Amino acid sequence: MLRSARAGLIVLTAINLLNYLDRYVVAALVSTLTAAPPIGLGLSAAQSGWLASGFIIVYLLTAPWFGALADRRSRPRLIAVGVVIWAITTAAGALAGGFATLLAARSLVGVGEAAYGTAAPAMLADLYPLARRGRIYAVFYAAIPLGAAIGFAIGGLAEQTFGWRAAFLVAAAPGVGLAGLAWALADPPRGASDPGSVVAAHAGAAMRTAWRDYVRLFSQRDYALDVLGYAAYTFALGALAFWAPDFLQQVHHLSKIDSTVTFGATLAITGLIGTLLGGWLADHVRARRTRADVWVCALSMLLAFPFVLLVIRADAAAVYMPALIVAELLLFVSTGPINAAIINSVAVDERAKAMAASIVAIHVLGDVPSPPLVGWIADRSSLRDAMLLIAVAVLVSGLLWLFGALRPGAAEKNHHDEHR
């Protein structure tokens, strides 16, 4: 039995890295999957986009059920079962004979990841006290850009060496070992690291969330603007992450290896630097400006907009590659501050509902429709023209957040006054 908090952090972070590796390995295979058989499956661009969206739809549908289970059952065992499910369904992608079977396999990955995604953050909160959670979650979420980058690289390298089917097998292989480690973790008592946790746990068990609570949340100006801006941001980032390798191959004529490894490497580096920089900037600005988190998000997105345009429209590598690095860096600046802004925009007793509603909204309005929509436009025009939709989403996100930062609501003003 692995009982230490550090063991829990290491295992859960490793699983989170595999989580994002698995999500993005398919993006490295798009150009091959769209090729005619026997090389690929002859998918259209829109069908390729649905491989990403199908997973997210299933994830959203099953996450509430797994969340309820995680409140009552052993979280390490629930996580272990989830990892096994997604390892099996990821490997099943290697057996796909067409769009329907590949879509089914990729969508069912969402079942396994829902089991993990709902239980792991709560388990970490019970392993570490409040004073250390900021640093702990920073480590945990640093796995997002790293996992995505490794997914691009593994997908490209495995496909180039052994064929596209092997890429799914390579992505699935670590799941078995990580599932065993997750099963061996000790499950800390709920609320173990929080004062008054017993009372809070009983109160929470008696609560029943009504739909009118969510309607009321979105009637709050700051919260609604934060989440809508976050949805536009997720729309842009989801489409960019999925289509960028294929864009680099089609438009800029990079090889499969060069496009996946180049984009993956820049994603990892800019993701780490941008995420840390965004948190530091928000903390630095907070003492002097109301809605500091949203100011950082708004300015980073507005600054990113011209660089995203350069990536799409420029032809010279000396222009589009530096622009890609700067654009990714600025986009990742918003990762931490926007979640802090959402928490600060609502009352203390509404924070759990606020985060749950925002997760659903940003996926339903963001990275569920964006990959297939870009693919649909590409089928009727060109991928370069379709990618302009990403630039529009970046601009919309920045403008929504700017509007929210310029005229903060009462909740954030009170938060700022208390901080001072």
N, C-alpha and C positions, 0 to 999 in steps of 0.2 A: 504493500500500500504506500503510495506517494502522498505524504501528509503535509509537506512544507508549502508555504505560500509561494515560494520561488518556483518550486516544481510545477505548481498549478499555472503560474504565469508563463513559464517556458512552454509547457505542453499546449496551453490554449492559444498562445501566440503562434506556435508552429502550425496548429490547425487553421488558424485564421490566415496564415500565409498560404497554406494549401488551398483554402477556400477561394482566395482571389487568383491563385495560379490556375485553378480549375475553371474559374469563370472566363478567363481571358485566353486560355490555350486555343479555343475555337477561333478567336479573332485572327490568329496567325495562320489559320488554314483556309481562310475565305477564298483566296484566289484559286486554290486547288479544288475546293468543294464546288466552285462554280464551273470548273472545267468539265467537259463531256466525259462520260464513262469510256474506258475503264480508269482513266486518270483520276477523275473526280466523280461527283454525283449529278452534275448538270444543274445545280441550283441556280435560281435567279438571285439577283442582288437582294430583292425584297425577302425571299425565303431565307437567305443567309442572315439577314437582320432579325428575323423571327427566332432564330436559334438562341439569341441573347434574350429576347423579350419573353419567350416561352418559359424559360427558367425563372425569371423574375415574377411572372404571373403566378406560377405554382408556389413560389416562395411566399408571396403575399397571402395566398389563400390558406396555406398550411401553418404559417407562423403563429396566428392566434391560438390554434389548438395546441401546438407544442409549447407555447408560452404558458398556457394553463397547466399542462403536464409538468413543466419545469418548476412551478410553484408548489407541487405536491410530491413529486417523485425524486429519485436520485439523479442529480444533474450530470455527474460524470458518466453514468451509464446511459442516460439519454443522449449525451453528446457522442459517446462511443457508438451507439446504434446509428445515430445520424451520419457519422463519418463512414461507417460501413455501407450504409445505403447510398451515399453519394459516390463512394469508390466503385460500387457495383454498377451504378447507372452511368458513371463516366466511362468505365471500361466497356459498357454496352454500346457506346457510341462507335467503337471500333467495328462492330458487327452490322452497322446500319447499311441498308441496301438502297435507301432513297431518302427523300425529304421527310416523309411521315415518320419513319422509324428513327431517324436522327433527331427530329424535333421531339419525339416522345422521350428518348433517352436523355436529351439535354434538359427537357422540362422537368423530368422526375428527379434530376439532380437537386432541384429546389426543395424537394421533400427533406432530403438529408441535411441540407444547409439550413433549413428552417429550424430543425432540432438543435443545431449548434448555435445559430445566430441568436436565438432567444434565451438560451441558458447560460452561455459563456460570460457575457457582460455582468449579469446578476451574480454569478459565482465569484467573479473577480472582486466585486464590491464587498462580498462577505469575507474574502481572504485578506483584504487590506483596509486599514482605517482611512477615514475621509481625508486626512492630511496628506496622504501619499497617493491618492487615487489619480490625481492629475498626471503624475509621472508614469503611473502604472498603465493608464489608458493610452498615454502617448506611445509607450512601447507596444502595446497591443495593436493600436491602429497604424503604427508604422509598417505593419505587415501588408497594408493595402497596396501602396505603390510598389513595394518589393515583390509581393506575390504576383501582381499584375505584370510586372516586368519579367519575372522568371517565366510566367505563363507564355508571354510572347516569345521569349528566347527558346524555351523548351519546345513549343509548338513548331517554330521554324526549323530548329535543328533536327528534331525527331522526324519531321516530315521530309526534310531534305535527305536524311540518311536512310530511313526505313519505310517511308510512306506515311500518308496522313493518318491511317488507322493506328499506327504505332504511337502517335502523339497522345491519343486518349489513354492508351495502356500505360505509358510513362507517367501521365498526370495522375492516374488512379493508384499506381503502385504504393506510394507512401501512406495511403489511407489506412491500410491494414495495420501497420506498425503504430501509427498515431492513435488508432482506435483502441489498441491494446493499452497504450499509455494512459489514454483518457479513462478507460475502465478502472485503472489502478489508482486514480486520484481519489483522495478523501473528499467527501462533500461537506463543506463547512456548514454549521447551523445558519439558517436564514437570519440575517440581521446581526451576525456575530460581531461585526466590527462597528456597529452603530449603537449609541446610547438609546435606551428606551425602545429597543427593537421588538420586544415581545408585545408591547401595547400596539405598536405600529403594525405588526404582522396580523394581530387579531382584528384590528380596525380594517385593514386592507382586505381580509378574507370576507368581511361582511358587506363590502361595497359592491354595487352593481352599476356599471357604467351605462348611462343612457345616451341615446343619439343626440339629445338636445345639448349635452355637455360639449360634444364636438362642434355642433352648430355654434354654440356660444364662443368657443375658442376662435373660430374663424371670423366671428363678428368683432374680435379685438384687432384693431388696426395694425399694431406692430407685429403681432403674431402672423396675421394673414399675409402681410407684405414679406416678412422673413421667409415664410414657407413657399410662397409663390416665386420669390427670387431664387430660393433653393431648388425648386422644381425646374426652373429654366436653366440653372447651373447644372443640375443632374442630367437634363436633356442634352446639353452641350457636351459634358464630359463623357456620358455614356456613348454617344454617337462617335465622338473623337476616338475614344479608346478602342471601339470596335472596328472602325473603318480606316484608321490612320495607316496601319501596315499595308492594306490593299491600295490605299490612295498613293502611298509612296512607290508602290510597284507600278500601278497603272499610269500615273501622271508623271512621276519623276524617274521611272524606269529603273528603280533599284531592284536588286535581286531579292529573292525570298529571304535569304539569310540576312542580307544587309538591312532590309526593311524591318524585320521583326526584331533583330538584335539591336539595331540603332534606336528604334522607338522604345523598346524595352529598357535599354540603358538610360536614355534620357528621362523616361518615366520614373525610374527608380531614384535617380539622383535629384531631379527637380521635385519629386514627390516628398522626399525626406526634407530637403532644404526648405521648400515652400511651406510645408506643414509646420515646421519649427518656427520659421520666420513669421508666419501669420499669428501664431500664439504669442510670440514676443512682442510684435507690433501692437496687438490688441491690448496686452497688459500695459504697454508703455503709454498708449493713448488714453486708457480708461480713466486715469485720474484727472484728465483735463477736458474730456469731451463726453457728453451724453451719447449713448448708442455707439460707443467706440468700436465694438465688434462689427457692427453693420457698416460703419464708415470704412473700416479696413476691407471688408468684403466688396463694398461698392467700388472703391477706388481701384482695387486690384482687378476687378472684372472690366472696368472701363479702360484701364491701361492695357489689359490683355487683348481687347477687341481689335486694335489695328495690327497687332502681331499675328492674331489668328487669320486675319485677312491676308497678310503677307504669306503665311504658310500655304494658303489655298491658291493665291493668284500668282505668286512669284515662280519663275522658272529656274533661276540660277540657284545652285546649291549653297553658294556663299550668302544668299539672302534667306532662303526658306529654312535652312537648318538652324542658324542662330535664332530666327524668328520662332521656330518650334520650341527651342529650349526656353526662351523668354516667356512664350505664351504658356507653356506647361507650368513653369515656376509661378507665374502670377495666378494661374487657375488654382493651384494647390494652396495658395495663401489662405483661401476662404474655408478650407476643410475644417479647421478647429473653431475659428471665430463664429461661424454661422450656427453651430450647435450651441455655443455659449449664448448667442443672441436669442435663440429660440427659448432657452431656459429662462433667460432674464426678462422675456417679454410677457410672461404669464405669472399668475400667483403661485406661491410655493406648493399649495395643495392641488395644483393642476399640472404639475411638471410631467408626471408619468403619462397622462393622457395626451399632453402636448407633444411629447416625443413620439408616442405611438401614432398619432394622427399625421405628424410630419413625415414619418417613414413611409406610410401608405401613400400620402400625397405626392412626395417627390418621385416615387417610382411609377405610380399610375400616370402622372403628368410628365415625367422625365424620361428615364432610361427604358421604360417599357415601349413607348411609341417611337423614340428617336432612331434606333438602328434600322427598323423596317421602313420608317418614313424616308430616311436618307436613301435606303436601297430602292424604294419605290420611285423616287425622283431620279435616281441614277439610271434605272431601267428605261426611263422615258426621255432622259436628257444625257447627262454625263455625271460621273462621280464628282468631278471638280465643281460643277454647278450645284450638285446636291449638298456638298460640304459647306456651301455658303449658309445653309440653314443653321449650322453650328455657330457661325459668327453672329447671326441674328439672335440666337438664344443667349450667347454671351452678353451681347449688348442689352437685351431685355432684362437679364438678371441684374446687371449693373445698375440700370435705371430704376428697377423696382427697389433695390436695396438703397440707392441714393435717395429716393423719395421717402423711404422709411427712416433714413438717418437724418434727413433735414427737419422732419417734424415728428419727433418721438412722442409716443403716447404716455399716459400717466404712469403705467407700470414701470417703464424703463426710467422715467424721471425720478421716481421714488427710489429705485435701485441705485441710481447714480448718487442721489443725495445721501443715502445710507453709507455708500462707499466712502464718500468724502468725510 
